[in-house]
Amino acid sequence: MTMTVYETEDALRALMGQPMDLAVRKALPALDKYCRAYIERSPFLSLGTSDAQGRPDVSPRGDRPGFVLVLDDTHLFIPERPGNARYDSLTNLLSNPRVGLLFLVPGYDDSLRVNGRARLISEPALLERCAVDGKMPKLGIEVTVEEAYLHCGKALRRSRLWEASLQRDRAELPTLGRMILEQTAAADSAPSADVVRHVDELIEENYRTSLF
């Protein structure tokens, strides 16, 4: 078979069709009561950013349900919790403020998408509201909402993401520490068992002490 590459919207639409009117009109310029309800219940979101050259990045953000503050109909605040200090999302936002969010709620097949512009801020009153066990984040991401809409559940139904019977055994793969050590090792070397064990212990200790 001959491969076809689609490079124009007209060609794409000729193959895939046009969206229903409701699918277009559902995009809101601000958060309504249902968008707020999703955000208040969500313990997890994916954060999409890109740098000045347009190179994309998607980063997970997880916390207790309602960790993203709804400041008003067009503003959100996402606390920045401790991570690996790469700060890919944050450095991207310094040069390109465009941001896309995908909120998930465990057990819900549908989801919420929010697009807008973001900036990094340190506002004591907001940071205090995000404190956990007396630990406040150092800064957060303020998102100005430009578009928000509910997304149907086809992807999650196809993946059966929430079905307990389909949860995989983590032991199918090596530990995170071993995989990263092997990925970064010289071609002619392999990490020793002692080194792997030490790195795995450091990762677990970091989980225990530096989530917030």
PyRosetta script that sets phi, psi and omega in degrees:
from pyrosetta import init, pose_from_sequence

init()
pose = pose_from_sequence("MTMTVYETEDALRALMGQPMDLAVRKALPALDKYCRAYIERSPFLSLGTSDAQGRPDVSPRGDRPGFVLVLDDTHLFIPERPGNARYDSLTNLLSNPRVGLLFLVPGYDDSLRVNGRARLISEPALLERCAVDGKMPKLGIEVTVEEAYLHCGKALRRSRLWEASLQRDRAELPTLGRMILEQTAAADSAPSADVVRHVDELIEENYRTSLF")
pose.set_psi(1, 147.8)
pose.set_omega(1, 178.8)
pose.set_phi(2, -88.4)
pose.set_psi(2, 131.8)
pose.set_omega(2, 178.9)
pose.set_phi(3, -75.3)
pose.set_psi(3, 137.8)
pose.set_omega(3, 175.7)
pose.set_phi(4, -112.0)
pose.set_psi(4, 130.6)
pose.set_omega(4, 176.8)
pose.set_phi(5, -107.2)
pose.set_psi(5, 127.6)
pose.set_omega(5, -178.3)
pose.set_phi(6, -99.5)
pose.set_psi(6, 119.8)
pose.set_omega(6, -173.7)
pose.set_phi(7, -121.4)
pose.set_psi(7, -2.4)
pose.set_omega(7, 177.9)
pose.set_phi(8, -131.5)
pose.set_psi(8, 154.1)
pose.set_omega(8, 178.6)
pose.set_phi(9, -67.0)
pose.set_psi(9, -35.3)
pose.set_omega(9, 179.3)
pose.set_phi(10, -59.0)
pose.set_psi(10, -43.6)
pose.set_omega(10, 179.9)
pose.set_phi(11, -67.3)
pose.set_psi(11, -39.9)
pose.set_omega(11, 178.9)
pose.set_phi(12, -63.2)
pose.set_psi(12, -46.0)
pose.set_omega(12, -179.0)
pose.set_phi(13, -65.8)
pose.set_psi(13, -34.6)
pose.set_omega(13, 179.0)
pose.set_phi(14, -61.5)
pose.set_psi(14, -32.8)
pose.set_omega(14, 179.0)
pose.set_phi(15, -84.6)
pose.set_psi(15, -46.5)
pose.set_omega(15, -167.9)
pose.set_phi(16, -97.9)
pose.set_psi(16, -18.8)
pose.set_omega(16, 178.4)
pose.set_phi(17, 93.5)
pose.set_psi(17, 177.3)
pose.set_omega(17, -178.6)
pose.set_phi(18, -101.5)
pose.set_psi(18, 151.2)
pose.set_omega(18, 177.4)
pose.set_phi(19, -73.2)
pose.set_psi(19, 152.8)
pose.set_omega(19, 173.1)
pose.set_phi(20, -65.3)
pose.set_psi(20, 154.2)
pose.set_omega(20, -179.4)
pose.set_phi(21, -57.3)
pose.set_psi(21, -40.9)
pose.set_omega(21, -178.1)
pose.set_phi(22, -65.1)
pose.set_psi(22, -34.6)
pose.set_omega(22, 179.3)
pose.set_phi(23, -65.7)
pose.set_psi(23, -28.3)
pose.set_omega(23, 177.6)
pose.set_phi(24, -82.0)
pose.set_psi(24, -44.5)
pose.set_omega(24, -174.9)
pose.set_phi(25, -72.5)
pose.set_psi(25, -16.7)
pose.set_omega(25, -176.9)
pose.set_phi(26, -69.8)
pose.set_psi(26, -16.3)
pose.set_omega(26, 179.2)
pose.set_phi(27, -69.8)
pose.set_psi(27, 119.5)
pose.set_omega(27, -176.8)
pose.set_phi(28, -102.5)
pose.set_psi(28, 148.9)
pose.set_omega(28, 177.8)
pose.set_phi(29, -83.6)
pose.set_psi(29, -2.7)
pose.set_omega(29, -179.4)
pose.set_phi(30, -155.9)
pose.set_psi(30, 170.3)
pose.set_omega(30, -179.2)
pose.set_phi(31, -80.6)
pose.set_psi(31, 133.5)
pose.set_omega(31, 173.6)
pose.set_phi(32, -106.8)
pose.set_psi(32, -170.7)
pose.set_omega(32, -175.2)
pose.set_phi(33, -63.9)
pose.set_psi(33, -31.6)
pose.set_omega(33, -179.4)
pose.set_phi(34, -76.4)
pose.set_psi(34, -38.0)
pose.set_omega(34, 174.2)
pose.set_phi(35, -60.9)
pose.set_psi(35, -44.5)
pose.set_omega(35, 177.9)
pose.set_phi(36, -59.9)
pose.set_psi(36, -41.8)
pose.set_omega(36, -178.8)
pose.set_phi(37, -62.4)
pose.set_psi(37, -40.9)
pose.set_omega(37, 176.9)
pose.set_phi(38, -62.4)
pose.set_psi(38, -48.4)
pose.set_omega(38, -176.0)
pose.set_phi(39, -63.4)
pose.set_psi(39, -39.2)
pose.set_omega(39, 179.7)
pose.set_phi(40, -65.1)
pose.set_psi(40, -25.7)
pose.set_omega(40, -177.5)
pose.set_phi(41, -98.5)
pose.set_psi(41, -7.9)
pose.set_omega(41, -171.3)
pose.set_phi(42, -87.9)
pose.set_psi(42, 127.4)
pose.set_omega(42, 173.6)
pose.set_phi(43, -99.3)
pose.set_psi(43, 3.9)
pose.set_omega(43, -173.4)
pose.set_phi(44, -152.3)
pose.set_psi(44, 139.1)
pose.set_omega(44, 172.0)
pose.set_phi(45, -143.8)
pose.set_psi(45, 156.0)
pose.set_omega(45, 169.7)
pose.set_phi(46, -103.6)
pose.set_psi(46, 133.3)
pose.set_omega(46, -175.6)
pose.set_phi(47, -111.5)
pose.set_psi(47, 114.0)
pose.set_omega(47, -179.9)
pose.set_phi(48, -101.1)
pose.set_psi(48, 126.3)
pose.set_omega(48, 177.5)
pose.set_phi(49, -136.4)
pose.set_psi(49, 172.6)
pose.set_omega(49, 171.8)
pose.set_phi(50, -149.8)
pose.set_psi(50, 155.2)
pose.set_omega(50, -177.6)
pose.set_phi(51, -86.4)
pose.set_psi(51, -173.1)
pose.set_omega(51, -176.0)
pose.set_phi(52, -62.8)
pose.set_psi(52, -26.3)
pose.set_omega(52, 179.2)
pose.set_phi(53, -90.2)
pose.set_psi(53, 1.4)
pose.set_omega(53, 178.8)
pose.set_phi(54, 86.2)
pose.set_psi(54, 7.7)
pose.set_omega(54, 177.6)
pose.set_phi(55, -73.1)
pose.set_psi(55, 123.5)
pose.set_omega(55, -170.2)
pose.set_phi(56, -86.2)
pose.set_psi(56, 161.3)
pose.set_omega(56, 175.0)
pose.set_phi(57, -152.0)
pose.set_psi(57, 140.0)
pose.set_omega(57, 173.4)
pose.set_phi(58, -125.5)
pose.set_psi(58, 127.1)
pose.set_omega(58, -175.0)
pose.set_phi(59, -126.5)
pose.set_psi(59, 138.3)
pose.set_omega(59, 177.1)
pose.set_phi(60, -79.0)
pose.set_psi(60, 146.5)
pose.set_omega(60, 173.2)
pose.set_phi(61, -133.1)
pose.set_psi(61, 121.5)
pose.set_omega(61, -179.0)
pose.set_phi(62, -134.9)
pose.set_psi(62, 145.4)
pose.set_omega(62, -176.7)
pose.set_phi(63, -167.8)
pose.set_psi(63, -167.5)
pose.set_omega(63, 178.0)
pose.set_phi(64, -74.1)
pose.set_psi(64, 148.0)
pose.set_omega(64, -178.2)
pose.set_phi(65, -50.5)
pose.set_psi(65, 135.4)
pose.set_omega(65, -178.6)
pose.set_phi(66, 84.9)
pose.set_psi(66, 12.0)
pose.set_omega(66, -177.5)
pose.set_phi(67, -67.0)
pose.set_psi(67, -24.5)
pose.set_omega(67, 174.2)
pose.set_phi(68, -84.8)
pose.set_psi(68, 121.4)
pose.set_omega(68, -177.6)
pose.set_phi(69, -84.2)
pose.set_psi(69, 130.8)
pose.set_omega(69, 171.7)
pose.set_phi(70, -91.9)
pose.set_psi(70, 106.7)
pose.set_omega(70, -176.6)
pose.set_phi(71, -79.3)
pose.set_psi(71, -39.3)
pose.set_omega(71, 174.2)
pose.set_phi(72, -164.7)
pose.set_psi(72, -166.5)
pose.set_omega(72, -173.6)
pose.set_phi(73, -67.1)
pose.set_psi(73, -17.0)
pose.set_omega(73, -176.8)
pose.set_phi(74, -128.8)
pose.set_psi(74, 12.4)
pose.set_omega(74, -179.0)
pose.set_phi(75, -137.8)
pose.set_psi(75, 132.7)
pose.set_omega(75, 175.1)
pose.set_phi(76, -121.3)
pose.set_psi(76, 157.8)
pose.set_omega(76, 175.3)
pose.set_phi(77, -132.2)
pose.set_psi(77, 121.2)
pose.set_omega(77, -179.3)
pose.set_phi(78, -110.0)
pose.set_psi(78, 113.6)
pose.set_omega(78, 179.0)
pose.set_phi(79, -67.5)
pose.set_psi(79, 142.7)
pose.set_omega(79, 177.5)
pose.set_phi(80, -97.1)
pose.set_psi(80, 106.6)
pose.set_omega(80, -179.4)
pose.set_phi(81, -85.3)
pose.set_psi(81, 164.2)
pose.set_omega(81, 178.7)
pose.set_phi(82, -59.1)
pose.set_psi(82, 140.2)
pose.set_omega(82, 178.5)
pose.set_phi(83, -139.8)
pose.set_psi(83, -141.2)
pose.set_omega(83, -177.9)
pose.set_phi(84, -95.6)
pose.set_psi(84, 5.6)
pose.set_omega(84, 176.9)
pose.set_phi(85, 68.5)
pose.set_psi(85, 14.0)
pose.set_omega(85, 170.6)
pose.set_phi(86, -72.0)
pose.set_psi(86, -42.0)
pose.set_omega(86, 177.0)
pose.set_phi(87, 58.2)
pose.set_psi(87, 41.1)
pose.set_omega(87, 179.5)
pose.set_phi(88, -58.7)
pose.set_psi(88, -46.3)
pose.set_omega(88, -179.1)
pose.set_phi(89, -62.9)
pose.set_psi(89, -44.6)
pose.set_omega(89, -176.1)
pose.set_phi(90, -65.6)
pose.set_psi(90, -44.9)
pose.set_omega(90, -179.8)
pose.set_phi(91, -67.3)
pose.set_psi(91, -34.2)
pose.set_omega(91, 174.8)
pose.set_phi(92, -60.1)
pose.set_psi(92, -44.1)
pose.set_omega(92, -176.9)
pose.set_phi(93, -66.0)
pose.set_psi(93, -24.0)
pose.set_omega(93, 177.5)
pose.set_phi(94, -65.5)
pose.set_psi(94, -29.3)
pose.set_omega(94, -178.1)
pose.set_phi(95, -108.8)
pose.set_psi(95, -19.8)
pose.set_omega(95, -179.6)
pose.set_phi(96, -144.6)
pose.set_psi(96, 104.5)
pose.set_omega(96, -173.1)
pose.set_phi(97, -77.9)
pose.set_psi(97, -3.0)
pose.set_omega(97, -178.0)
pose.set_phi(98, -69.4)
pose.set_psi(98, 136.8)
pose.set_omega(98, -175.0)
pose.set_phi(99, -144.3)
pose.set_psi(99, 146.7)
pose.set_omega(99, 174.4)
pose.set_phi(100, -128.2)
pose.set_psi(100, 135.5)
pose.set_omega(100, -178.1)
pose.set_phi(101, -121.8)
pose.set_psi(101, 141.9)
pose.set_omega(101, 173.0)
pose.set_phi(102, -127.2)
pose.set_psi(102, 112.2)
pose.set_omega(102, -178.6)
pose.set_phi(103, -94.0)
pose.set_psi(103, 132.6)
pose.set_omega(103, 174.8)
pose.set_phi(104, -117.9)
pose.set_psi(104, 145.8)
pose.set_omega(104, 174.3)
pose.set_phi(105, -123.2)
pose.set_psi(105, 121.8)
pose.set_omega(105, -179.7)
pose.set_phi(106, -53.0)
pose.set_psi(106, 129.7)
pose.set_omega(106, -179.7)
pose.set_phi(107, 93.3)
pose.set_psi(107, -17.4)
pose.set_omega(107, 177.6)
pose.set_phi(108, -93.0)
pose.set_psi(108, 131.0)
pose.set_omega(108, 174.4)
pose.set_phi(109, -80.1)
pose.set_psi(109, -34.2)
pose.set_omega(109, 177.3)
pose.set_phi(110, -79.5)
pose.set_psi(110, 167.1)
pose.set_omega(110, -175.7)
pose.set_phi(111, -144.9)
pose.set_psi(111, 179.7)
pose.set_omega(111, -178.4)
pose.set_phi(112, -127.6)
pose.set_psi(112, 129.9)
pose.set_omega(112, 176.9)
pose.set_phi(113, -111.1)
pose.set_psi(113, 137.3)
pose.set_omega(113, 178.9)
pose.set_phi(114, -134.4)
pose.set_psi(114, 129.2)
pose.set_omega(114, 177.2)
pose.set_phi(115, -121.5)
pose.set_psi(115, 147.6)
pose.set_omega(115, 178.8)
pose.set_phi(116, 177.5)
pose.set_psi(116, -152.0)
pose.set_omega(116, -179.9)
pose.set_phi(117, -122.5)
pose.set_psi(117, 148.8)
pose.set_omega(117, -174.0)
pose.set_phi(118, -132.9)
pose.set_psi(118, 156.7)
pose.set_omega(118, 171.8)
pose.set_phi(119, -144.8)
pose.set_psi(119, 156.2)
pose.set_omega(119, 179.9)
pose.set_phi(120, -93.4)
pose.set_psi(120, 126.3)
pose.set_omega(120, -177.9)
pose.set_phi(121, -136.7)
pose.set_psi(121, 154.5)
pose.set_omega(121, 173.0)
pose.set_phi(122, -125.0)
pose.set_psi(122, 99.9)
pose.set_omega(122, -177.3)
pose.set_phi(123, -119.1)
pose.set_psi(123, 109.2)
pose.set_omega(123, -173.2)
pose.set_phi(124, -50.6)
pose.set_psi(124, -41.5)
pose.set_omega(124, -177.8)
pose.set_phi(125, -63.9)
pose.set_psi(125, -38.6)
pose.set_omega(125, 178.4)
pose.set_phi(126, -73.0)
pose.set_psi(126, -41.4)
pose.set_omega(126, -179.8)
pose.set_phi(127, -62.8)
pose.set_psi(127, -36.8)
pose.set_omega(127, 178.0)
pose.set_phi(128, -64.5)
pose.set_psi(128, -36.3)
pose.set_omega(128, 178.1)
pose.set_phi(129, -67.2)
pose.set_psi(129, -21.3)
pose.set_omega(129, -177.9)
pose.set_phi(130, -98.7)
pose.set_psi(130, 4.4)
pose.set_omega(130, -178.0)
pose.set_phi(131, -66.3)
pose.set_psi(131, 141.3)
pose.set_omega(131, 175.7)
pose.set_phi(132, -129.4)
pose.set_psi(132, 125.1)
pose.set_omega(132, -177.9)
pose.set_phi(133, 53.2)
pose.set_psi(133, 38.5)
pose.set_omega(133, 178.2)
pose.set_phi(134, 78.2)
pose.set_psi(134, 2.9)
pose.set_omega(134, -178.5)
pose.set_phi(135, -103.9)
pose.set_psi(135, 121.2)
pose.set_omega(135, 180.0)
pose.set_phi(136, -100.5)
pose.set_psi(136, 143.8)
pose.set_omega(136, 171.4)
pose.set_phi(137, -67.5)
pose.set_psi(137, 157.9)
pose.set_omega(137, -179.9)
pose.set_phi(138, -81.0)
pose.set_psi(138, -28.8)
pose.set_omega(138, 177.8)
pose.set_phi(139, -159.0)
pose.set_psi(139, 179.9)
pose.set_omega(139, 178.8)
pose.set_phi(140, -151.2)
pose.set_psi(140, 174.1)
pose.set_omega(140, 179.3)
pose.set_phi(141, -106.1)
pose.set_psi(141, 116.9)
pose.set_omega(141, 174.7)
pose.set_phi(142, -92.9)
pose.set_psi(142, 123.6)
pose.set_omega(142, -178.4)
pose.set_phi(143, -109.2)
pose.set_psi(143, 125.3)
pose.set_omega(143, 171.0)
pose.set_phi(144, -91.9)
pose.set_psi(144, 113.6)
pose.set_omega(144, -173.6)
pose.set_phi(145, -74.2)
pose.set_psi(145, 129.1)
pose.set_omega(145, 174.8)
pose.set_phi(146, -113.7)
pose.set_psi(146, -22.0)
pose.set_omega(146, -178.1)
pose.set_phi(147, -156.8)
pose.set_psi(147, 135.7)
pose.set_omega(147, 177.2)
pose.set_phi(148, -144.4)
pose.set_psi(148, 135.3)
pose.set_omega(148, 176.9)
pose.set_phi(149, -159.1)
pose.set_psi(149, 151.3)
pose.set_omega(149, 178.1)
pose.set_phi(150, -77.5)
pose.set_psi(150, 142.6)
pose.set_omega(150, -178.3)
pose.set_phi(151, -115.2)
pose.set_psi(151, 135.2)
pose.set_omega(151, -175.9)
pose.set_phi(152, -64.7)
pose.set_psi(152, 166.2)
pose.set_omega(152, -171.8)
pose.set_phi(153, -93.7)
pose.set_psi(153, 16.0)
pose.set_omega(153, -175.4)
pose.set_phi(154, -61.1)
pose.set_psi(154, -43.8)
pose.set_omega(154, -177.2)
pose.set_phi(155, -62.9)
pose.set_psi(155, -43.7)
pose.set_omega(155, -179.1)
pose.set_phi(156, -72.8)
pose.set_psi(156, -31.4)
pose.set_omega(156, 175.9)
pose.set_phi(157, -70.3)
pose.set_psi(157, -39.7)
pose.set_omega(157, 177.2)
pose.set_phi(158, -64.2)
pose.set_psi(158, -41.1)
pose.set_omega(158, -178.2)
pose.set_phi(159, -78.0)
pose.set_psi(159, -20.6)
pose.set_omega(159, -176.5)
pose.set_phi(160, 53.5)
pose.set_psi(160, 44.2)
pose.set_omega(160, -171.2)
pose.set_phi(161, -58.3)
pose.set_psi(161, -37.4)
pose.set_omega(161, -172.7)
pose.set_phi(162, -92.0)
pose.set_psi(162, 0.3)
pose.set_omega(162, -176.8)
pose.set_phi(163, -76.6)
pose.set_psi(163, 118.5)
pose.set_omega(163, -176.1)
pose.set_phi(164, -60.6)
pose.set_psi(164, -33.7)
pose.set_omega(164, -177.8)
pose.set_phi(165, -67.3)
pose.set_psi(165, -15.5)
pose.set_omega(165, -178.8)
pose.set_phi(166, -101.7)
pose.set_psi(166, 3.2)
pose.set_omega(166, 177.9)
pose.set_phi(167, -64.2)
pose.set_psi(167, 131.8)
pose.set_omega(167, -177.2)
pose.set_phi(168, -86.1)
pose.set_psi(168, 152.3)
pose.set_omega(168, 176.8)
pose.set_phi(169, -78.5)
pose.set_psi(169, 118.5)
pose.set_omega(169, -177.3)
pose.set_phi(170, -59.0)
pose.set_psi(170, -23.3)
pose.set_omega(170, -179.4)
pose.set_phi(171, -70.0)
pose.set_psi(171, -7.0)
pose.set_omega(171, 175.4)
pose.set_phi(172, -60.7)
pose.set_psi(172, -29.4)
pose.set_omega(172, -179.6)
pose.set_phi(173, -116.8)
pose.set_psi(173, 159.2)
pose.set_omega(173, 175.1)
pose.set_phi(174, -62.2)
pose.set_psi(174, 170.5)
pose.set_omega(174, 176.7)
pose.set_phi(175, -64.7)
pose.set_psi(175, 159.5)
pose.set_omega(175, 178.0)
pose.set_phi(176, -57.0)
pose.set_psi(176, -43.6)
pose.set_omega(176, -179.5)
pose.set_phi(177, -59.6)
pose.set_psi(177, -45.5)
pose.set_omega(177, -179.3)
pose.set_phi(178, -63.3)
pose.set_psi(178, -44.5)
pose.set_omega(178, -177.8)
pose.set_phi(179, -61.3)
pose.set_psi(179, -45.3)
pose.set_omega(179, -179.0)
pose.set_phi(180, -66.7)
pose.set_psi(180, -41.6)
pose.set_omega(180, 178.1)
pose.set_phi(181, -60.9)
pose.set_psi(181, -42.9)
pose.set_omega(181, 179.0)
pose.set_phi(182, -68.1)
pose.set_psi(182, -36.8)
pose.set_omega(182, 179.0)
pose.set_phi(183, -65.0)
pose.set_psi(183, -31.0)
pose.set_omega(183, -175.2)
pose.set_phi(184, -101.9)
pose.set_psi(184, -0.7)
pose.set_omega(184, -179.2)
pose.set_phi(185, -76.4)
pose.set_psi(185, 156.3)
pose.set_omega(185, 173.3)
pose.set_phi(186, -62.5)
pose.set_psi(186, 154.0)
pose.set_omega(186, -174.4)
pose.set_phi(187, -59.8)
pose.set_psi(187, -29.7)
pose.set_omega(187, -175.4)
pose.set_phi(188, -102.5)
pose.set_psi(188, 18.5)
pose.set_omega(188, -179.4)
pose.set_phi(189, -138.5)
pose.set_psi(189, 162.1)
pose.set_omega(189, 177.6)
pose.set_phi(190, -139.5)
pose.set_psi(190, 145.5)
pose.set_omega(190, -179.5)
pose.set_phi(191, -67.0)
pose.set_psi(191, 142.0)
pose.set_omega(191, 178.4)
pose.set_phi(192, -73.6)
pose.set_psi(192, 161.8)
pose.set_omega(192, 178.7)
pose.set_phi(193, -61.2)
pose.set_psi(193, -36.4)
pose.set_omega(193, 179.9)
pose.set_phi(194, -65.7)
pose.set_psi(194, -41.2)
pose.set_omega(194, 179.1)
pose.set_phi(195, -65.9)
pose.set_psi(195, -43.3)
pose.set_omega(195, 178.8)
pose.set_phi(196, -61.1)
pose.set_psi(196, -46.3)
pose.set_omega(196, -179.8)
pose.set_phi(197, -60.7)
pose.set_psi(197, -41.5)
pose.set_omega(197, -179.9)
pose.set_phi(198, -63.5)
pose.set_psi(198, -44.5)
pose.set_omega(198, -179.8)
pose.set_phi(199, -67.1)
pose.set_psi(199, -41.2)
pose.set_omega(199, 177.2)
pose.set_phi(200, -60.9)
pose.set_psi(200, -39.7)
pose.set_omega(200, 178.0)
pose.set_phi(201, -65.6)
pose.set_psi(201, -38.7)
pose.set_omega(201, 177.8)
pose.set_phi(202, -64.2)
pose.set_psi(202, -40.8)
pose.set_omega(202, 179.2)
pose.set_phi(203, -63.1)
pose.set_psi(203, -46.1)
pose.set_omega(203, 179.9)
pose.set_phi(204, -65.0)
pose.set_psi(204, -38.2)
pose.set_omega(204, 177.6)
pose.set_phi(205, -64.4)
pose.set_psi(205, -39.1)
pose.set_omega(205, 177.3)
pose.set_phi(206, -64.4)
pose.set_psi(206, -39.1)
pose.set_omega(206, 175.4)
pose.set_phi(207, -60.7)
pose.set_psi(207, -40.6)
pose.set_omega(207, -176.7)
pose.set_phi(208, -71.7)
pose.set_psi(208, -34.3)
pose.set_omega(208, -169.1)
pose.set_phi(209, -111.4)
pose.set_psi(209, -14.8)
pose.set_omega(209, -170.7)
pose.set_phi(210, -130.9)
pose.set_psi(210, 31.0)
pose.set_omega(210, 176.0)
pose.set_phi(211, -70.3)
pose.set_psi(211, -31.7)
pose.set_omega(211, -175.9)
pose.set_phi(212, -127.6)
pose.dump_pdb("model.pdb")
